[in-house]
Amino acid sequence: MKRLKNPRIDQQAPEEYREKPQRNSYQEDRILVPPEEDKLVQVFTAYKSVAKKVKPVSGTFPEAARVRRTIPEDPLATVPKLSPHPPKFAPSQHLTQERLDSLEINKNGFLSEEEQRLFEQVVKNNEKTLAFEETDRGTLKDSYFSPYIMPVVPHEPWELKNIPIPPGIRDKVIAILKEKLSAGVYEPSQSSYRSRWFCVLKKNGKLRLVHDLQPLNKISIVLTHQRRDGADGAGRKFRKRDILPR
């Protein structure tokens, strides 16, 4: 009887007539997908090994750069009281019904009707903390946290050439930049530094600006309470049998 040339064509043939696949570097990789799963899955991610990561440098952290944390007043003193019988949600100019529905508060029906109304009341009382647009975002008050100062070691300014923006998304990128300028996230600058930045596609199809801060990380002084190895070195120090309870 003739032996089968491809064992994947007829898996019902006896074991002695199946051709065993050869082990080589060009062996094909196959992914088994259950029959009921017919959805197309896309993964947008990037992986960088630990050896290629740029980390801050060790140095004396200046005392003037330490963040001062103060609480000038009791934050719980101004918290609005909740009603034992919360009313039905009333939309406002900031928290509209459409935006409330986008939060999917009781998507799985876990809360009762009264609990859902109570949760909606809490959200309504703190609606200014929700940022639905770029202009809704704010910054921490200086009375609570001092402005952050990033200490660096002596270095020369860098001027890196930016990655060209594709013409097809140029108008969208310009709109994002104008939006961030109006929101105060970006500010006009005359600095002698120029770093790279680029765009990535988010899950919802919108664009996100990503800044390459590797040159800045290379000259920044690491905080004294941070471990240099940290989580990056945990995988090299521990094995599965070491972290499982005995």
N, C-alpha and C positions, 0 to 999 in steps of 0.2 A: 504494500500500500504506500502511496506517495505521501511524503510528509508535507504538512502545511507550511507555506512560506511566511504567512502572516498570522500569528496566533490570535490577533484581534478580530479576524474575519469570522471564525467559527470557534466559539468557546465550548461547544459541545463535543469536540473531538476528544478522544482518549488522551490521557496525560502523556503517554509514550510517543504520540504522534504530533504533539505540539512543539513548536520550535521555541526554545528558550531565548529570550532577548539577551543580546550581548551587552555587557557593561562597558560603556565607553563615555567619553566626555561629550559626545554629541547626542546622547540619548534624549529622546523627546520627553518633555514634561507634560502631563495631562492633568486637567482639573475636573473632578467629578461633581456635577451639578445635579441635585435631586430633581426628578421630573416635575414636581409641583412648583419648583422655583424657576420661573421663566422671566424674571425681571432682570434688566440690564443694570449692573452695578458699576459705577465709575469711582475711582479713587484718585483724588488730587492731593498728593503729599510728597514730601521730600525728606530724605534721610541723610544725616551727616554723622559720620563716625565721631567718637569722642576725641580721637587724635587730631581731627581737623577743626574742632571747635576752638574759637578764640576766647580766652578767659582773661579777666582782669589781672593786674599785676599786684604783687605784695608791696606794701609800703606803709608809711605812717599816716594814718587817717587824721587830717587836721581837725582840731576841735571846732573851728568856725564852720565846718561843713556838716556838723551833726544836726539832725532834724530835731527841733524843739516841739514837743507835743504838750499842749495845754488845753484845759477845758474851762473856758471863761464863765460858763453858766451851766446849770443842770439841763441837759437836753430833754429829760423826761418831764420837766415842768411845763413845757409848751405842747406836749402831745395832746391832740384833741381826744375828748372822751368818746367812747363808743356807746351807742344806744343798745339797750337790751332787746329792743325790737327794731332791727335795722330796716330802714325804708327801702323801697325799690330804687335801683340805680337810676340816677338822673345824669345824663351826659353833660359834659362841659365843653368849653372851647378847646381845651387841651386833651382831655380824656373823653373822646367820643365813643359812641357805641361800637363803631367799627374797630377802634383801637382796643377797646376792652375785650371784644370777641377774639382779637388776635392773640391775647394772652392765654386763651384756653384754660380758664381758671378751673372749671369743673368738667373737663373733657371726658373723664371716665365715669362721671356720676358718683364719685366717692363722697362728696359733700351733700348734705341735705339742703333743702331750699333756704332755710334760715341760716345755715352755715355759709352758704354761697353769698347771700346778701351781706352777712357780716364781713366776709372777706372782701367783697366789692366796696364796702364802706371804708375798710382800712386802706384799700388802694386809692379810693377817691380822696381820702383825707391827706394822702401823701403823693398826690398826682404829680407834683412838681419834681419829684425824684425820678420820674420816668422820662427817659430821653428817647423820643420816637424819631426825632430829626437831629442832624448834626448841630443845629443851632440851639437845641435844648440842653446840650451838655454844658457843664460848668466846671469850675475848679474849686479846690478846697480853700476855705478862708484862711488868711494868714494868722488870724487870732487863734486858730486851732493847730495849724501846722505851719512851720516856717518854710519859706521857699527852699526847694531842694537845690543843693549845690553839688555838682559832680566833681570830686577832686581827681586830678590827673597828674601824671609824672611829666617832667620836662620833655618836650617833643617839638617837632616841626609841623606846621599846618599841612594838610593834604588837600589836593585838588584832583579828585578822581573823575574820570569821564563817565557820564551817565549812560545807561543802557537806552538805546533809541526806543521811542514809543511808536508802536505800529500806527500807521495813518488811520486805520479803521476804527480805533478807539481813542483817537487824539481828542476829539470834542468831548467825550465822556470824561477823560482825564482832566481836561481843563475845567469842566464843570465841578469836579470833585475838589480841585485845588481852590477854586473860588469859594466853594461852600465852606471849606476848612478855614480860609482866610476870614470870611465873614463871621464864623463861629469863634474865632480867636485861637483855634488850635495851631494854626500857622501864623507867623508874624514876619513882616518884611525884615530882611537882614542884610548887612554889609560885611558879613564875616569873611575871613580869608579861607574858610574851610568849605569844601564841597564834597559831599558824600553821594554814593549811588542810591538810587531808589528805583523801584519797578512796580508793576501791577500784577496781581494774581486774581483769579476768578473764584468768587465765593460760591457756596452751595446754592444760594438763591439766584445766581446768575449775575450779580453785581460785581463791580470791581473794587479791589482793596489796594491801597498804596502800602508798600512794604519798604522800609528804610534799612539799608545795609549798615549796621552799626558795628561791624567787626573792627574797623580802624579805631573807633572810640573805645571799644572794649579792650583793645590792646594797650591803651595808655591809661585806663581808669584804675584807680586804687580800689582794691577789694575791701568790703566792709569787714571790720574786725570780728563780728559775730558770725560771719559766713565761713564755712569750711571750704577749702580749695577743692577737695575731691567731691564732697557733697553727694548729690544723687547720681552724678556721672560715674563716680567710682564705686557705687554700691553694687553694680552688676559685676564688677571685677573682684570684689572682696567676698561676696556671698554666693553660694550655690543654692539650688532648690532645697537640698536636704538640710542646709544650715538654717533656713528660715522657717521650715515646717515644724510645728510643735511635736515633741517626742512623746 
